[in-house]
Amino acid sequence: MKLAQQCRFYTTEGGKTPDEIKKAEELLGVQFSKQYKDFCKNYGYLSFYGNEIFGIDPDNLEILEGNCVAYALNDRKVYELPRHYIPIYDYGYEQENECCWEVVVIGNDIEYIKVFMEYEADDLPMVYFYEVDLNDKRFALRGIEVFVNRKVKLIDDLYYDAIEACPIPTVDEFNAKIWGEGFNAAIISKEEFERIWITKTYDGSLIS
């Protein structure tokens, strides 16, 4: 917003009411982060020099013009956009200029999985950890890889390297060898996942 105010021309639609914000969350089945709620409450929508920060459509017109709700619903259907990503920023006039951010708070339907790789390899992880969203086709929200030298690699981008844009199998499916003979899996606690994520250390077993 500070950048926009420095520009000669910028427009906003005015703030949205708590009820309008709540209705948008209900339509999307998510809870907006505090930062995005504050943006919707204070500004609603922002445009400056061809840049747009999408807001909320209070009239339920379901058009894509500056409307984060319509964009998200459209992109979920057309591009299988994960539920926790909301399109909120456009810096040009082409489709590829649209950007998505994680501006939602994930609910409690999360599963944490530890996956052991049975074959030791210096260049491949020995243990994988996945934070799986049960409400979004079992996509991984975050991942952790532990190598044979106990180097820990954090992955916080759904589309990066090992976390592909595909569902993560259940523990039963892993153990039924849906990803091949080289994997065994178990459920772990959120606390264990977060401890490894925060400390970037893993002192557990490298074999199942």
C-alpha positions as CSV (number, residue, x, y, z in Angstrom):
1,M,0.0,0.0,0.0
2,K,2.9,2.4,0.7
3,L,4.2,1.8,-2.8
4,A,0.7,2.5,-4.3
5,Q,0.4,5.8,-2.3
6,Q,3.7,7.0,-3.9
7,C,2.3,6.5,-7.4
8,R,0.4,9.3,-9.1
9,F,-2.7,7.2,-9.8
10,Y,-4.1,4.4,-7.6
11,T,-7.6,3.3,-6.7
12,T,-9.3,1.3,-4.0
13,E,-12.8,0.0,-3.6
14,G,-13.1,0.8,0.1
15,G,-13.0,-1.6,3.0
16,K,-15.2,-4.6,3.3
17,T,-17.3,-5.4,6.4
18,P,-16.6,-8.4,8.7
19,D,-19.7,-10.1,7.3
20,E,-18.5,-9.7,3.7
21,I,-15.1,-11.1,4.6
22,K,-16.6,-14.0,6.5
23,K,-18.9,-14.8,3.5
24,A,-15.9,-14.9,1.2
25,E,-14.1,-17.3,3.5
26,E,-17.2,-19.5,3.6
27,L,-17.4,-19.5,-0.2
28,L,-13.8,-20.6,-0.4
29,G,-13.9,-23.0,2.6
30,V,-10.8,-21.3,4.2
31,Q,-9.9,-18.8,6.8
32,F,-8.0,-15.7,5.6
33,S,-4.8,-14.7,7.4
34,K,-4.8,-11.6,9.6
35,Q,-2.8,-9.7,7.1
36,Y,-5.2,-10.4,4.2
37,K,-8.2,-9.7,6.4
38,D,-6.7,-6.3,7.3
39,F,-6.2,-5.5,3.7
40,C,-9.8,-6.4,2.8
41,K,-11.1,-4.5,5.8
42,N,-9.2,-1.3,5.1
43,Y,-8.9,-1.3,1.3
44,G,-11.0,-4.0,-0.3
45,Y,-9.2,-3.9,-3.6
46,L,-6.1,-2.0,-5.0
47,S,-5.0,-1.0,-8.4
48,F,-2.0,1.1,-9.4
49,Y,0.0,1.4,-12.7
50,G,-1.5,-1.8,-14.1
51,N,-0.9,-3.8,-10.9
52,E,-3.9,-5.2,-9.0
53,I,-4.3,-6.7,-5.6
54,F,-7.5,-8.7,-5.7
55,G,-10.2,-8.1,-3.1
56,I,-13.7,-9.3,-2.3
57,D,-16.7,-9.0,-4.6
58,P,-19.6,-8.0,-2.3
59,D,-22.2,-8.3,-5.1
60,N,-21.6,-12.0,-5.8
61,L,-21.2,-11.2,-9.5
62,E,-18.7,-14.1,-9.8
63,I,-16.6,-12.2,-12.4
64,L,-12.8,-12.3,-12.5
65,E,-12.3,-8.6,-12.4
66,G,-10.3,-8.0,-9.2
67,N,-12.2,-10.7,-7.3
68,C,-10.1,-13.1,-5.3
69,V,-13.1,-15.4,-4.6
70,A,-14.0,-15.8,-8.3
71,Y,-10.4,-16.2,-9.3
72,A,-9.8,-18.9,-6.7
73,L,-12.9,-20.9,-7.6
74,N,-12.1,-20.6,-11.3
75,D,-8.5,-21.7,-10.9
76,R,-9.4,-24.6,-8.6
77,K,-11.6,-25.9,-11.4
78,V,-9.4,-25.1,-14.4
79,Y,-5.9,-25.5,-13.0
80,E,-6.5,-27.6,-9.9
81,L,-5.1,-24.8,-7.7
82,P,-4.5,-26.1,-4.1
83,R,-7.1,-24.9,-1.6
84,H,-4.6,-23.0,0.6
85,Y,-3.5,-20.8,-2.3
86,I,-5.6,-17.7,-3.3
87,P,-4.9,-15.6,-6.4
88,I,-4.5,-12.0,-5.1
89,Y,-2.0,-10.2,-7.3
90,D,-1.8,-9.4,-11.0
91,Y,1.1,-7.3,-12.4
92,G,0.1,-7.2,-16.0
93,Y,-2.5,-8.1,-18.6
94,E,-1.6,-11.7,-19.4
95,Q,-2.8,-14.9,-17.6
96,E,0.8,-15.8,-16.7
97,N,1.2,-12.6,-14.8
98,E,-1.3,-13.7,-12.1
99,C,0.3,-14.6,-8.8
100,C,-0.9,-16.7,-5.9
101,W,0.0,-16.5,-2.3
102,E,-0.8,-18.5,0.8
103,V,-3.2,-16.0,2.4
104,V,-5.3,-18.5,4.3
105,V,-5.0,-20.3,7.7
106,I,-5.1,-24.0,7.3
107,G,-7.7,-25.9,9.3
108,N,-7.2,-28.9,11.6
109,D,-7.6,-31.6,8.9
110,I,-3.9,-32.2,8.5
111,E,-2.0,-35.5,8.6
112,Y,1.8,-35.9,9.2
113,I,3.6,-38.8,7.6
114,K,7.1,-40.2,7.9
115,V,8.3,-42.2,4.9
116,F,11.4,-44.4,5.0
117,M,13.3,-45.2,1.8
118,E,14.7,-48.7,2.1
119,Y,17.6,-48.3,-0.2
120,E,20.6,-46.2,0.9
121,A,21.8,-43.7,-1.6
122,D,24.1,-40.7,-1.0
123,D,22.2,-38.4,-3.4
124,L,18.7,-39.4,-2.4
125,P,16.8,-38.7,0.9
126,M,16.6,-41.6,3.4
127,V,13.5,-40.3,5.2
128,Y,10.7,-38.0,4.0
129,F,8.2,-36.1,6.1
130,Y,5.0,-34.7,4.6
131,E,2.4,-32.3,6.0
132,V,-0.7,-33.4,4.1
133,D,-3.9,-31.4,3.7
134,L,-6.8,-33.9,3.9
135,N,-9.3,-31.4,2.5
136,D,-7.3,-30.7,-0.7
137,K,-6.8,-34.1,-2.5
138,R,-4.0,-35.0,0.0
139,F,-1.6,-32.4,-1.4
140,A,1.5,-31.8,0.7
141,L,1.7,-28.3,2.3
142,R,5.3,-28.8,3.5
143,G,8.0,-31.5,3.3
144,I,11.2,-32.4,4.9
145,E,14.0,-34.6,3.4
146,V,16.7,-36.3,5.5
147,F,19.8,-37.6,3.8
148,V,22.2,-40.4,4.8
149,N,24.6,-37.8,6.2
150,R,21.6,-36.4,8.2
151,K,21.5,-33.2,6.3
152,V,17.9,-31.8,6.5
153,K,16.3,-30.1,3.6
154,L,13.1,-28.1,4.2
155,I,10.6,-27.8,1.3
156,D,7.8,-25.2,1.7
157,D,6.7,-25.0,-1.9
158,L,4.1,-27.5,-3.2
159,Y,5.6,-27.4,-6.7
160,Y,9.2,-27.7,-5.8
161,D,11.3,-30.8,-6.6
162,A,10.1,-33.8,-4.5
163,I,6.8,-32.4,-3.5
164,E,5.0,-32.8,-6.8
165,A,1.6,-31.4,-7.6
166,C,0.0,-34.8,-6.9
167,P,-1.7,-36.5,-4.0
168,I,0.4,-38.0,-1.2
169,P,-0.6,-41.6,-0.6
170,T,-2.0,-42.7,2.7
171,V,0.2,-44.7,5.1
172,D,-1.6,-47.9,4.1
173,E,-1.0,-47.1,0.4
174,F,2.7,-46.5,1.0
175,N,3.0,-49.8,2.9
176,A,1.1,-51.5,0.1
177,K,3.9,-50.3,-2.2
178,I,1.8,-47.9,-4.3
179,W,5.1,-45.9,-4.8
180,G,7.1,-49.0,-5.3
181,E,9.0,-51.5,-3.1
182,G,11.4,-49.0,-1.6
183,F,9.0,-47.2,0.8
184,N,7.6,-47.7,4.3
185,A,5.5,-45.1,6.1
186,A,4.0,-44.2,9.5
187,I,1.9,-41.5,11.0
188,I,3.8,-39.0,13.2
189,S,2.6,-36.1,15.4
190,K,2.5,-32.5,14.4
191,E,4.9,-31.8,17.3
192,E,7.5,-34.1,15.8
193,F,7.2,-32.5,12.4
194,E,7.4,-29.0,13.7
195,R,10.4,-29.9,15.9
196,I,12.4,-31.1,12.9
197,W,11.2,-28.1,10.8
198,I,12.3,-25.6,13.4
199,T,15.5,-27.1,14.5
200,K,16.5,-28.5,11.1
201,T,17.9,-31.6,12.8
202,Y,16.8,-35.2,12.8
203,D,18.3,-37.7,15.3
204,G,15.9,-40.6,14.7
205,S,16.4,-43.8,12.7
206,L,17.1,-43.7,9.0
207,I,15.6,-47.1,8.5
208,S,12.1,-48.3,9.2
